Amino acid sequence: MFSMIARNRSLQDAVHCSAADIRSQEAKALVQSSTIARKRGAIQDSLAAATYLSDLVPQCREVGLNIEGPAQIEVASVLWDQGEMATSIHMLRDIVANVNLGDNTAASYDRSTALAMLAHHVAEARLEKPQEIIDNYLEPAITELQGRRQGPEAGDVYHEFASFCDKQLKNTDGLEDYTRMN
C-alpha cells in the first residue's frame, strides 16, 4: 500500500502526505514486520521484509530519506537469527564504523543501539573478553546516548548493559576468576 501511494502523486495529494512521509512509514512498517517475524521464529518472512527494506534504500534516498542504517541492521539481525554469526557481527561493525545512523527517521536505530547490539553479539560469540566488550561497545553506546535516559534507544542500551552484567555474574568461569581475585 505504501509503495503504491509513494509512486502515485494523486494518491499522495488525497492522503495529504509527501513521498518522504509515505516512504518513511513504509520503512517503519517493514522494520516492524521483520522484527515481529523474527520474534515469532518466522525467519524467512523476516528475511523477505529485510530484503525488501534494503531494496527500498535507493527510492528513499531519492526523496531525501536515509534508511541505509536501519536496513543493514535488520539484515544483520536476520542473519544472526539464522545462525550466520560472523557475517552479522561483521555487518554491525561496518555499520558502527561507516554508516550514518543519526538522521534516519525510518526506525528507532541509532549508533548507540547498534553498539549495544554489537556488544550482545560479540559477547554471545565469545569473541572478546568481558572488559573489552564493556570498553569497546557498551560504554561508547552509553556515551552516544548523550545523557538521554528515556526512550527506546536508551532502554535498549541500558537493558543490554544490565543483561550483559547479569550474564557475567552467572558465568561460572567468571565467578571463579572473581573469587580468586578477591
Phi, psi and omega in degrees: 000311181299319180298318180295316180295320181296331181272350186241109184298322181293326175291323177298317178296322181294325180263002177058048178225150177275166178298323179295318178297317180295314180296323178297316178295322178298315180295317178300317179297321179291320177298314180296319178299315179297316181296314180296317179298319178297317181295331179273356180084010179269074187297321180296321177295319178296318179297320179297316179294317180294322179294316178297321177299317178296321178293338182278349184306310181297320179295323178291322179299324180299330180259013175085022181246129180257106178245013183301315180298305178302323179296315180292323178295319177297317178298316179298322179294318178295316179299320178299313181293337177276354180096005179272067187297311184298317180295317179298314180296317179300316179298315180296321177298319178295319179298312181298321184279325193237344187258133177278110179260358187288334186250013181280145176240008186274337181201165182271051175253130171226182184299325180296320178294318179296320178295318179295319178296319178297319178301315179300312183294316180296321179293316180297322180278352180055046181272338181223162178288154181306317180294325177294322178296317178297312183292320187273334188232310187287314178294317175298328177296318178293320177299319180297336178292341178052047175087352179292134179238001180231160180106167184295323180294312179297319178300316179299314184293310182293324177296316180296320178297313180296318179297317178299313180297319179298317179295325179292323179291328180276347181288117183295326178297316180292324179295320177296318178297316180298316180296317180297317180293324178297000000 
